[in-house]
Every structure is written in C-alpha cells, then in structure tokens.
C-alpha cells in the first residue's frame, strides 16, 4: 500500500513527529502591495535639493514624488501603502530589512534602473522590472 501526502499533509505529519521546522512556500508571507517605477534624477534629490546617496532614501523620494508632489516619472506605477508621510518614512528601514537583487542597490544610486518592489509588512523586496 502506498500513501501519498500532499505538502500540507506532509508538514502536518512531520509536525506530529516533531520534525517540521519550516512552513511550505505557499504558507509564507505574501506581499501586501507592490509597484514598479523608473528611477530618475528626479528621485535622487530630496525635496530640499539635498542629494540622496543611498537606495532606501531614493526609493522613499520616488514614492514622495508619486504621492505627495504629483511628479512621477512616465513609467511609475502607484501603490496603496506609501501615500502618507509616515508610511514613506519607513521605506529606508523596510529596504534594509528586505531583499534586493544583487547589484541593484548600486544601480539605483548610480544609474536609472526600472525596478519593481514587493511590499511586505516590515520589509521590501526590490528587483529589476521588465
């Protein structure tokens, strides 16, 4: 007799045996929101004209340009998360807590990549859009 367990059944069986230590991929956190945006010179300067030198701050300014100032780049898309000043203040810390495609932070600071951002409760996942 052959027993076939689904991934849920396998996790449950392992849990009963005290062996389950990770959740299956489908049970892990899903993004709560997301957007894609073109990073431009417009995003690399704070509202007071001060140059921004880190990727988290540049992403914050990109969202301020979109939501507060109404000056998005042509290829910027909206989100429902960063529409307030207090929400945007969290972006650099969320960036630091998240995941980013290798080399992309440097491209955000030095270049003009088209990026996509998956927004989680306390972190961001940033990757090259396409």
C-alpha positions in Angstrom: 0.0 0.0 0.0 1.4 3.4 -1.0 0.5 6.5 1.0 0.5 9.9 -0.9 0.7 13.0 1.2 0.1 16.5 -0.1 2.6 19.1 1.1 0.1 20.1 3.7 -0.3 16.5 4.8 3.5 16.1 4.9 4.0 19.1 7.0 1.3 18.0 9.4 2.8 14.5 9.6 6.2 15.9 10.3 4.8 18.3 12.8 3.2 15.4 14.7 6.6 13.7 14.7 8.2 16.9 15.9 10.2 17.3 12.7 8.6 20.2 11.0 10.7 23.3 11.3 9.7 25.4 8.3 6.5 26.2 6.6 5.9 25.3 3.0 6.4 28.1 0.5 2.7 28.7 -0.1 2.2 29.3 3.7 4.9 32.0 3.9 4.1 35.7 3.9 2.7 37.2 0.7 3.3 40.8 -0.3 0.6 43.2 0.9 1.2 45.6 -2.1 3.7 46.4 -4.8 4.6 48.8 -7.6 7.1 49.3 -10.4 8.9 52.6 -11.1 11.6 54.2 -13.2 14.4 55.7 -11.1 15.4 59.1 -12.4 17.4 62.2 -11.4 14.1 63.5 -10.0 14.2 60.7 -7.4 17.9 61.3 -6.4 17.3 64.6 -4.7 15.4 65.3 -1.5 12.6 67.9 -1.7 15.1 70.5 -0.3 17.5 69.8 -3.1 19.9 67.7 -0.9 21.4 64.8 -3.0 20.4 61.3 -1.8 23.2 58.8 -1.7 21.5 55.5 -0.6 19.0 53.3 -2.4 16.4 53.3 0.5 16.3 57.1 0.5 16.0 57.2 -3.3 13.0 54.8 -3.1 11.4 57.0 -0.4 11.8 60.1 -2.7 10.4 58.2 -5.6 7.2 57.5 -3.6 7.0 61.1 -2.4 7.3 62.3 -6.0 4.5 60.0 -6.9 2.1 60.6 -3.9 2.9 64.0 -2.5 4.2 66.1 -5.3 2.4 64.5 -8.3 5.6 64.4 -10.3 6.0 60.7 -11.1 8.1 59.5 -14.0 6.2 58.3 -17.0 6.7 54.7 -16.1 6.0 55.0 -12.4 3.0 53.0 -11.0 1.1 53.6 -7.9 0.8 51.7 -4.6 -1.7 51.9 -1.8 0.9 51.7 1.0 3.2 54.8 0.8 0.6 57.5 0.4 1.3 59.2 3.7 4.5 60.9 5.0 4.7 58.5 8.0 4.4 55.5 5.7 7.2 56.8 3.4 9.4 57.4 6.5 9.5 53.7 6.9 10.9 52.9 3.5 14.6 53.1 4.2 14.3 50.7 7.2 12.0 48.4 5.2 14.6 48.4 2.5 17.3 47.5 5.0 15.2 44.6 6.3 14.3 43.2 2.9 15.8 41.6 -0.1 17.3 43.2 -3.2 18.6 41.7 -6.4 22.5 41.6 -6.3 24.0 44.8 -7.6 20.7 46.6 -7.8 21.2 49.0 -4.9 24.3 50.3 -6.7 22.3 50.7 -9.9 19.7 52.7 -8.0 22.3 55.0 -6.6 24.4 55.4 -9.8 22.0 54.7 -12.6 18.4 54.8 -13.7 17.0 51.3 -13.5 13.4 50.3 -13.9 12.6 48.5 -10.6 9.7 46.6 -9.1 9.0 46.5 -5.4 7.1 43.9 -3.4 5.9 45.4 -0.2 5.7 43.3 3.0 4.6 44.4 6.4 8.1 45.2 7.6 10.3 44.8 4.5 10.7 45.3 0.8 11.8 43.0 -2.0 13.3 45.0 -4.8 14.2 43.6 -8.2 14.7 44.7 -11.8 11.4 45.2 -13.6 11.0 44.1 -17.1 
